[in-house]
């Protein structure tokens, strides 16, 4: 049997070290004797966020995505653009040919019976 992944809205913010506040969960790190230690924003020479599987280093321009469970994932700008689109750009296409924006009221009142395009 085949399954489709459900469409779920996520929070996302692009990271740039010189633009505060940083995305939720991002901390400044500094390399010290081969280890990474937490430091304040002005002393950081690298940055990280805790997510699936532990800590992930991020770089300027990366996107930090927070899912519905509060977990963080890091995407490069190119990877983010391939996987995500602003929710306002999504259109629901119904099998009867009708299209609505997700933030609009469905006049049929029967709920979602189509697919995101």
C-alpha positions in Angstrom: 0.0 0.0 0.0 1.3 3.5 -0.8 1.0 6.5 1.5 1.2 10.2 1.0 2.9 12.4 3.6 0.4 14.7 5.2 0.9 18.4 4.7 1.7 20.1 8.0 2.5 23.7 8.6 5.8 24.4 10.3 7.5 27.5 11.7 10.7 28.5 9.9 13.2 31.4 10.2 16.4 32.0 8.2 19.5 32.4 10.3 22.0 35.2 10.0 24.5 35.7 12.8 24.2 39.5 12.8 20.4 39.6 12.9 18.9 39.2 16.4 16.8 37.5 17.6 18.1 34.2 16.2 15.7 31.4 15.4 14.4 29.5 18.4 16.9 27.0 19.7 20.0 28.5 18.1 23.0 29.1 20.3 26.4 30.6 19.8 29.4 28.2 20.1 33.1 28.6 20.2 35.8 26.0 19.4 37.9 25.4 22.5 40.6 22.7 22.5 38.7 20.8 19.8 35.4 20.9 21.7 32.5 23.2 21.2 31.4 25.3 24.1 28.4 27.7 24.5 29.2 31.5 24.4 27.3 34.7 24.0 26.4 36.1 20.6 29.3 38.4 20.2 32.0 35.7 20.9 30.6 32.9 18.7 32.6 31.6 15.8 30.0 28.9 15.0 26.4 28.2 15.8 24.2 25.2 16.5 20.8 24.0 17.3 19.7 20.8 19.1 17.4 18.7 16.9 16.8 15.1 15.7 19.8 13.1 16.5 21.6 15.7 18.7 23.3 19.0 17.9 23.6 20.3 14.3 25.9 23.1 13.3 24.4 25.8 11.2 25.8 28.5 9.0 24.7 31.9 7.9 21.7 31.6 5.5 20.5 28.2 6.7 16.9 27.8 7.7 15.8 26.5 11.1 12.5 24.7 10.9 10.5 23.9 14.0 7.9 21.1 13.5 4.6 20.5 15.3 6.5 18.5 18.0 8.9 21.4 18.8 11.9 19.6 17.2 14.3 21.6 15.1 15.7 20.7 11.7 18.3 22.6 9.7 18.1 23.1 5.9 20.4 24.9 3.5 18.7 27.8 1.7 18.5 25.6 -1.5 17.2 22.6 0.4 14.6 24.7 2.1 13.4 26.2 -1.2 12.9 22.8 -2.7 10.9 21.4 0.3 8.9 24.3 1.6 6.6 27.1 0.2 4.9 29.8 2.1 1.5 28.5 3.3 -0.2 31.5 1.5 1.0 30.1 -1.8 -0.6 26.7 -1.4 -3.9 25.9 -3.2 -6.1 23.0 -2.4 -7.3 21.2 -5.6 -10.5 19.2 -5.2 -11.5 16.3 -7.3 -14.5 18.3 -8.7 -12.2 20.9 -10.1 -12.8 23.6 -7.4 -9.7 25.3 -5.9 -9.5 27.3 -2.7 -6.7 28.9 -0.7 -6.2 27.1 2.7 -6.9 30.3 4.6 -10.3 30.8 2.8 -13.6 29.2 3.9 -14.6 26.1 1.9 -18.2 26.7 0.7 -18.9 23.0 0.5 -18.6 22.4 4.3 -17.6 18.8 3.7 -14.0 19.3 4.6 -10.9 18.6 2.6 -11.3 16.0 -0.1 -8.6 17.1 -2.5 -4.8 17.5 -2.5 -2.2 20.3 -2.1 -0.6 21.5 -5.3 
